[in-house]
Amino acid sequence: MKAGIHPNYGPIVFRDLASGEKYLTHSTATSDKTIEWEDGNTYPVIDVEISAASHPFYTGKQRIMDSAGRVERFNQRFKGFGGKKA
C-alpha cells in the first residue's frame, strides 16, 4: 500500500439510538464524541438512528397497517363508480 493515501482504520463504537445497543468494531469513520467501553478504554462513538437491533425486518416486530379500514373507505368512496348504466 502507498503511504499517506489511505484513511486511518481503527476501533469505533456504533450506538443505536432506538434500542440502545452498542457495537465495537473497526472502521475508517471518525467522530469527535467518545464513549468509555466495557474494557475501560475510550473509543470514538457514532450514533445511528437504526441498526439490526431495532430494524423491523430483523426484529420481526413490524407495524401492522390498518388495511381493512383502508379497503372499507375505498369501497365506500367508489361504491357506485363503474356500474352499468341503463
Backbone as a ProteinNet text record, in pm:
[ID]
protein_1_A
[PRIMARY]
MKAGIHPNYGPIVFRDLASGEKYLTHSTATSDKTIEWEDGNTYPVIDVEISAASHPFYTGKQRIMDSAGRVERFNQRFKGFGGKKA
[TERTIARY]
83.7	0	87.8	42	112.3	86.8	187.9	174.6	107.8	21.6	-37	-161.8	-208.6	-327.8	-450.4	-433.2	-544.5	-592.4	-723.1	-773	-733.6	-730.1	-696.1	-806.5	-768.6	-860.9	-842.1	-948.1	-930.6	-1061.3	-1054.9	-1175	-1271.1	-1400.1	-1504.2	-1630	-1710.5	-1835.3	-1951.2	-2042.2	-2166.6	-2276.8	-2351.1	-2457	-2592.4	-2682.3	-2817.4	-2903	-2955.4	-3035.2	-3172.4	-3225.7	-3359	-3359.8	-3259.1	-3258.9	-3154.9	-3057.2	-2953	-2838	-2843.1	-2734.9	-2608.9	-2493.9	-2365.6	-2280.4	-2209.7	-2123.7	-1983.8	-1886.5	-1746.2	-1692.9	-1644	-1594.4	-1479.3	-1431.8	-1327.6	-1384.9	-1344	-1395.7	-1301.2	-1320.9	-1246.7	-1325.7	-1449.4	-1530.4	-1471.1	-1490.3	-1437.1	-1546.7	-1523.1	-1618	-1544.5	-1598.5	-1541.2	-1593.3	-1711.8	-1768.5	-1700.1	-1686.8	-1623.2	-1712.4	-1683.6	-1756.3	-1657.9	-1680.7	-1596.8	-1658.9	-1581.7	-1630.3	-1613.1	-1666.8	-1664.1	-1522.5	-1427.8	-1290.2	-1212	-1278	-1214.1	-1149.7	-1140.3	-1081	-1186.5	-1141.1	-1229.5	-1217.2	-1332.6	-1336.9	-1426.8	-1403.1	-1496.7	-1630	-1740.4	-1873	-1950.5	-2023.2	-2112.3	-2252.6	-2345.4	-2484.6	-2558.9	-2629.8	-2708.6	-2854.9	-2943.9	-3087.6	-3141.9	-3088.9	-3144.5	-3032.8	-3041.4	-2944.5	-3018.5	-2946.7	-3010.7	-3084.7	-3045.6	-3110.6	-3248	-3274	-3402.4	-3479.7	-3421.8	-3490.9	-3601.8	-3723.3	-3835.7	-3810.8	-3734.2	-3709	-3631.3	-3534.6	-3450.7	-3512.5	-3593.7	-3653.1	-3782.9	-3849.1	-3977	-4093.1	-4070.8	-4176.5	-4219.4	-4279.9	-4323.5	-4457.4	-4478.6	-4605.9	-4712.1	-4827.7	-4940.6	-5018.9	-5034.8	-5111.2	-5259.7	-5340.4	-5484.8	-5539	-5509.9	-5550.2	-5699.9	-5761.8	-5906.5	-5981.7	-5941	-6006.1	-5986.1	-5871.4	-5843.7	-5928.9	-5942.9	-6023.9	-6169.9	-6219.7	-6358.2	-6380.8	-6287.2	-6301	-6298.8	-6212.2	-6205.5	-6337.3	-6389.8	-6516.2	-6631	-6633.5	-6740	-6730.9	-6610.9	-6589.4	-6629	-6597.5	-6622.1	-6732.3	-6832	-6938.3	-7012.4	-7052.9	-7132.3	-7051.6	-6924.5	-6840	-6821.9	-6839	-6814.7	-6928.6	-7040.5	-7155.8	-7218.6	-7301.2	-7367.3	-7473.4	-7481.2	-7580.4	-7691.6	-7811.7	-7925.8	-7967.2
-118.6	0	124.5	225	352.2	422.1	483.5	554.6	690	728	862.2	880.1	778	797.8	725.1	641.3	564.9	626	622.8	675.7	584.8	641.2	563.1	463.3	341.3	232.2	194.6	214.5	186.1	151.1	122.7	84.2	201.9	172.7	273.9	204.9	278.1	224.8	286.2	201.3	246.8	224.3	331.3	324	345.2	248.9	255.8	338.3	450.7	538.4	480.2	396	340.3	230.7	145.1	31.9	44.8	131.8	147.1	48.8	-38.3	-134.8	-61	-116.1	-59.8	-170	-136.6	-231.8	-174.5	-247.3	-208.8	-281.2	-205	-261.7	-175	-203.1	-122.8	-56.1	67.2	141.7	256.2	315.1	435.9	560.4	543.7	656.5	714.5	844.9	910.3	993	1030.2	1111.2	1187.7	1302.9	1381.2	1334.2	1270.4	1220.2	1090	1067.5	945	878.2	750.1	671.8	575.8	549.7	451.8	314.4	221.2	86	-1	-121.8	-214.9	-254.6	-246.2	-283.3	-168.9	-54	59.9	158.1	123.9	213.9	310.5	423.8	524.6	517.2	508.1	497.3	605.9	646.4	738.1	667.2	741.9	683.4	756.1	678.9	733.1	686	780.9	748.6	723.8	611.3	577.6	568	602.9	601.3	459.4	370.1	234.9	136.9	17.7	-87.3	-220.6	-329.4	-460.3	-486.7	-419.8	-439.8	-375.5	-274.9	-206	-205.1	-255.3	-253.8	-359	-323.1	-417.8	-545.5	-540.1	-660.1	-763.8	-718.5	-810.4	-850.1	-761.6	-792	-869.6	-861.9	-929.9	-853.8	-733.7	-652.2	-544.8	-586.9	-491.9	-433	-309.2	-244.3	-301.1	-323.4	-372.7	-251.4	-242.8	-132.4	-163.4	-61.7	-78.3	-93	-207.8	-227.5	-250.7	-311.9	-336.7	-204.7	-109.9	21.2	95	81.1	147.1	88.6	-43.5	-108.8	-66.4	-61.7	-19.9	123.6	212.3	351.8	360.6	282.4	282.7	235.2	123.3	70	166.5	231.9	328.4	448.1	491.3	608.7	582.7	464.8	432.9	328	330.7	230.4	222.2	335.1	331.8	357.8	370.5	404.5	284.6	304.6	199.7	101.6	130.5	39.9	53.1	-44.7	-41.2	68.1	137.3	243.5	192.8	218.5	170.8	265.9
0	0	0	-68.6	-66.6	66.2	118	245.6	224.2	318.9	317.1	232.9	160.5	77.4	132.2	233.7	288.2	420.1	445.1	572.5	688	807.5	926	955.5	987.7	1016.8	1162	1242.4	1383.8	1452.2	1581.3	1655.3	1671.8	1667.1	1683.8	1735.8	1808.7	1863.1	1785.6	1739.2	1678.8	1780.9	1815.4	1915.4	1847.8	1863.3	1807.4	1902.3	1854	1938.4	1970.2	1883.7	1905	2011.1	2011.7	2104.4	2215.6	2198.5	2298.9	2283.6	2184.4	2160.7	2116.3	2153.1	2112.7	2052.2	1944	1874.1	1864.5	1911.7	1895.9	1773.7	1677.5	1552.8	1503.2	1384.4	1321.2	1197.6	1173.7	1059.7	1027.6	909.8	874	912.1	960	1004.9	1132.5	1152.2	1271.3	1337.3	1461.9	1536.3	1644.5	1682.1	1791.3	1926.4	1926.6	2051.4	2090.3	2220.9	2268.9	2372.3	2396.5	2495.6	2560.8	2689.1	2758	2741.1	2687.5	2659.2	2782.3	2777.4	2890.1	2932	2839.9	2872.5	2938.5	2959.6	3025.3	2930	2802.4	2703.7	2649.8	2601.8	2542.6	2391.3	2323.9	2178.4	2121.8	1996.2	1931.7	1909.6	1915	1900.7	1791.4	1710.6	1608.6	1642.2	1655.1	1683.1	1552.4	1546.3	1427.8	1468.1	1376.7	1404.3	1413.5	1332.6	1326	1292.3	1348.3	1319.6	1318.7	1311.4	1310.5	1441.5	1548.9	1678.8	1685.3	1600.2	1608.4	1476.7	1368.7	1240.1	1239.5	1196.7	1199.5	1120.6	1013.7	934.6	1015.2	1092.8	1169.1	1302.8	1362.5	1493	1480	1363.6	1344.7	1403.6	1449.4	1508.5	1409.7	1301.3	1200.9	1240.5	1200.3	1228.9	1136.3	1191	1112.4	1063.5	934.7	877.6	887.3	900	907.6	765.5	703.8	564.9	553	652.1	644.3	641.5	722.8	723.2	593.3	534.4	407.3	294.6	295.5	192.2	206.7	329.1	352	306.2	335.9	291.5	139.5	75.4	-70.5	-129.9	-78.4	-130.5	-107.4	5.6	35.5	-58	-87.4	-171.7	-316.9	-367.2	-507.7	-523.1	-437	-435.6	-569.2	-625	-748.2	-873.4	-861.5	-976.6	-1067.6	-1197.4	-1295.5	-1311.9	-1251.4	-1265	-1403.7	-1437.7	-1568.8	-1569.3	-1682.1	-1697.8	-1787.7	-1746.6	-1822.7	-1930.5
[MASK]
++++++++++++++++++++++++++++++++++++++++++++++++++++++++++++++++++++++++++++++++++++++

